């Protein structure tokens, strides 16, 4: 169910004050936010672990699964949906971004590559094996999750695989908001790509969050930026913007992939 490659893409970022480990409350809140902003064919992005918050109760976060709820939400509004959920596979729990089509089908699952050891995430979740690129509405999209933002090498590999739009679901705390604002722009600029990032707001038992969800264009300009309030933000990623910039300014073509070798050591 794709669109022609020349199509622009409307992106909706649902930044919300997540209720701590309360799936029914969070599901209801996102259903209301989406009902107010839904437009068929849009790409809607939810925060990391959107139904529970950044909990280390991994098994409780994963079961019962929220994937059927997310699939129903996408199908009801006929949108592409990135839902940050905990998923259980073969005895392991992953912090994941589930990519869902407008018909409710699960298109792909990205499992967070870099786990936040400072917050003990490494003790409770399993790490994924790297980036994926999935086609959404004629765009090649690479989803990421929160702490992945600090590791440009994995984004570069996604760019080499053809990513034009990076999508980021996050629970990024207010105390490091300046890093968030700088890094989402850096990832867009260095990869000559759009970055659509959705962060939560409010508080959990450990930290405060101040949003800052945004759509950044390939030159690093913010097309929309959220403040610290729960809201639905929307903006349009224009196909002509990325095509013209990549054609006229050849930084991505000048990349030397050899420097990304996994066995390379720097001194």
N, C-alpha and C positions, 0 to 999 in steps of 0.2 A: 504494500500500500504506500508507494513512494510518490513523490512529486518530481516534476522535471528538474534537472540539475540547475536550470537558470532561475529557479524560484528563490525569493527571499524567504526568510524563516522568522516567524514571530516567536519570541521566547518569553516565557512567564516564570518569574522567580517567586516562590512562595516562602517568604521568611516569616517564621512564627516563633512564639515563646513556647517551646516544647514542654508539655506536662511530664514530669519525671516518672518514667516507667509506667505511664498510663496510656495504653494503646487506644482504648475507646475515646478518650478525650482528644488525643491527637488526630485520630482518624476523622472525628467529627469536625475539628477545626479546619483541617485541610479540605474536607469536602465543602465546607462553607466558603473558604477562600477561593477555591476553584470554581464553584458555582457562580461566584460574583465576577470572575475574570475569564471564564472559559470561552474559547473560540476554537472550533474544530480545526485541526491541522497544526495547532501551536505545539511547541515543545515546552513542557512544564517541568521544572526542576524543584525538587524538595531537598531539605537539608539532610545531612548525615544522620543515620539512625533516627529517622524522622518520627517514628512512632513511639520512641522510648527515651530519647536523649542519649547523651554519651555515657551510658552505663557500662560498668564492667561485669554486670550480671548477664553474661553472654547467653547462657541457655535460656534465661527468662526473656531476653530480647528476641531470641530466634523462634521460640515456640510458645504458643501456636504461631505459625507463619502468618505474616501480614501480606505476603505476596498476592494471595487471592483478592484481598481488599484493594491493593494498588492496581491490579489488573482490571477489576470492576470499575474503579475510579477513572482509569484511562478510557475504557470502552464507553462508559456512560457519557463522557464529554467529548469523545472522539479526538483525543489528544495523544501525542507522544509524551511519555512520562519517564523521568528519571527519579526513582524512589530509593532513598538511602535506607537500607534494611539490614538486619542481621539475618543470615541464612545458615542453615545447618546442612552439611554435606559430609557423608561418610565419617560421622563421628567428630567432625570439626566445625567450629562456628567461624564464619567470616563476616567482616564488616563490608557490606557490598553496596553497589549501585546497580539496581535492576532496571534495565532498559525495556520499556513496554510500548507496544504499538497501539494505534488508535482502535484496533479491533480487540485489544486486551491481550494479545499474544506476547509472551516473553521473548524478546529479540536477542538479548545477550545479558550476561551478568559479569560485571567487573568486580573483582575482589581487591580490596585495598592493599597496595603493594608495600607501603611504608607505615608500619604500626608505631604509635606514639608511646615509646618506652617510658618517657617522662611521666605519663599518666597511667602506667602499668598495662596499657593495651596489649603489649606483647605477651603478657601472662594469661590473657583471657580469650584472645582471638588468634586465628591462624592468618598468616600473611598470604596474599595472592602472589601470582607468578609474573606480573607485569601488565603493561597496557593492552587494551583492545581498541579496535576501531570498528564502529558499527554504522551502517547507512541509515540515516533518519531524514526523511523528506528530501532526499537527493543530496544531503550533506554527509560528509564523512566526519563522524563525531567520536571523540575519545573522552570517555568519562574518567574522572578522578575523584578522590575523597580526601578532604581536609589536609592532613600532614603531608600527603603526596606533593603539595604545593611547594614544599621546601627542597624538592629534589628534581632539578631541571633536566637531568639526564634521562629520566623516564618519559618526560614530556617530549624530549627530542626524538626518542625512538618512535613515539606515536606520530610525530610530524613526519618522520621518514616513511612511516606506513601510510601517509596520505591524509592525516587529520587536518581538517579545516576549522573545526570548532571544538574547543575543549570545554567540558562541562564539569563543574566542581561542586559537590555537596559537602557541607562543612558544619562543624561545631567549633568555630574558631573564637577563642576568648578575647574579651575586650582589652585585656592587659597587653596583648600583642597585636592590636589592630593595625598599628602602623606597618608591621611586617606584612600583614594580609594585603593592605592597600598597595604596597610597593610590589609585592610578588605577583599578584594577579596581572598587573600591568606588564611586568617583566616577561612573564610567560607568553603574553599576547605579542609583545614587541619582538622577542627573539625568535618566535616561531611563525611570525607573520600570519597570525590566526586570530579568530574571535575566542574570547574566554567568557563563558557564562557561569557565574559563581553564585551559589545560594548558601548563605550562612543563617544560623538561627539568631534569635534575640532573646532577651530576658535573662533568667538565672536558673541554674540547677543547684544541687546541694554543694557544689564545689566552686563554681565559677560564674562570672557574669559575661554576657555576650551582647554585642552592639551591632549586629547585622553587617551592613556594608555590602549586601548582595549587589551584583553589578553585571552589566554586559559591557565588556571592553572590546574595542575594535582592534584590527591588526596594527594600528599605529599607536596603540596604548591609550586612546581616548575613551572615556567612559560615556556610553550612550544613555545609561541610567544607573543611579546609585541609590541604595536604600539607606535610611537612617536607623535608629535603634528601635523603631516600632514595627509591630507585626503588620504585614501588608503583602499585597500582590504587586510586583513590579513587572512591567513589560516593555520590550523594545524589539526592534527588528534588525536581524543580521542580514545585511544586503550582499547578495552574491557579487555584484559589481565591485564592491569595496575590496574584497579579498582578491578577486581576479586581477584588477588593475594594479593593486599595490604589489602583488607578487610578480606581475609581469614587468612593472617599471622599475622595481628596486630589488635587485637579485640576491639579497642576503641568504635566502633559503637555498638558492641554487649554488651558492658559494660554500655551503657547509661541507666539511670534510668528515664523512662518517667514520673514518678510521679512528678518530679521536674518541669515539664512543665505545671502543672495544672493551669488553668486560674484563679482560686480563691486563688492561693498561694500568701502569702504576706511575704516579707523579712524584717527583722529588723536590 
